[in-house]
Amino acid sequence: MCEPRIQTGRHAIKSLRQRFDALYDRSIVGAGFFEKDEYYVNDRERYWRSLNALLKLPLPRPARILEIGGGQMALLCKALFEDRCVVGDVSDRYVEPILKAGLKFVEFNLMDERAQSSDDEYDAIVLLEVVEHLPLPAYVIFDRLKRLLKPNGFLFLTTPNLFRMRNLIRMALGIEFLDRFMLPQPGQGLGHQIEYSADHLRWQLDRAGFDVVFLEHDDLGRVGHSPKARLARRLLAPLSLRPIWRDGLVAAAQPLRS
């Protein structure tokens, strides 16, 4: 039986937040990850809220975790909970902060089915803001990742919500809000190829043979990456009382037992 990964109670959460903030300032902001430093300063709360959502899962301690993407969550989990974490990405261009933190890095291309074989099995696979960049149905990706999970393992992901206010406003104004739907060239990064509604994401998980543990609308504390975006978020904040208009989706799922 898995032990709780954190103690509940106000003082325990406050202590964890203090450790998180110190670690975030030391090892993520200014560490040399893909985005500019301002991005990580603005998105501190998103990482904190995402970490708290991950902590809902009954993972062993330490857990074996594969994060596909930037690697920030893997770094946090290793430092805060001594988890055994691996980071996978299509390129090793921004690998320095990963290796400095003592994490294992593997080249991992979600678009290439041949890259999804491994002798390792994981308690959790983490995808933070990843599936919206992939010009493939999410169920194809989820099915490939399912092979890397332990029988009781979890897939955990966050992704923008199709019905967020930003998209609705741009659609009403006739402004494109998705990148061109295309297959990437080697080494090419893609913008948002597709964004999912909660119902659509649930269908993708079901199609891939997962049982959804939770799937929630959540703003995740986003504040915006420009003065105009930050102002708009403050003005439109009351609308987030309606969940379907919130900025993001947070989901966890387990492979269905045969």
C-alpha angles and dihedrals in degrees: 000000000000119000119228110271093218135022114249123233137081096274094049092050091046090052092049091049091052091051090046093051093048092048093045092053092046103041110021110030107070094001097120103259123154099272127063118266092254089062093059092043090054094043099049092110092049091057092045092050092045090051090052091051090051089051090063088074119091095238122163118252112264096028128193106236133183115197116192111202132023098357098226094123091048089052091050094047093049094050098040101037105015091242119170101243135185125190122210126191139154092248138031091213093112098033098116098089089045094054092041088058091053095251125144115242126204129179105246126177114190090195092061115073091197090064094062099078118104140153089222125091122200136211089215139010114203126205113179112187093335113113093063089065095056121093091211131087106271092233089066090056093043092051091053092049092048089072090063096053127093113243090264095034127127136230109213123188146162124200138161117276114243091219096051115135093249090062095043092052094047091047091051089051093047093246120146112241101179131066122245109287103244145137112255124244116231109293094006119134120215133212123224106319096176137357123207134221116220092255092049093048091049089052091051091052092047091049090053092053100258130140109222113233094183137344116184141172108237135163088210091211095290113171103181132256100247135044090251092050092048092050092047091051092052092049094047097040094107090061090064087074083085103072096211090065096052118119103246150021125232118194142171127186141171130214112263112253113244 
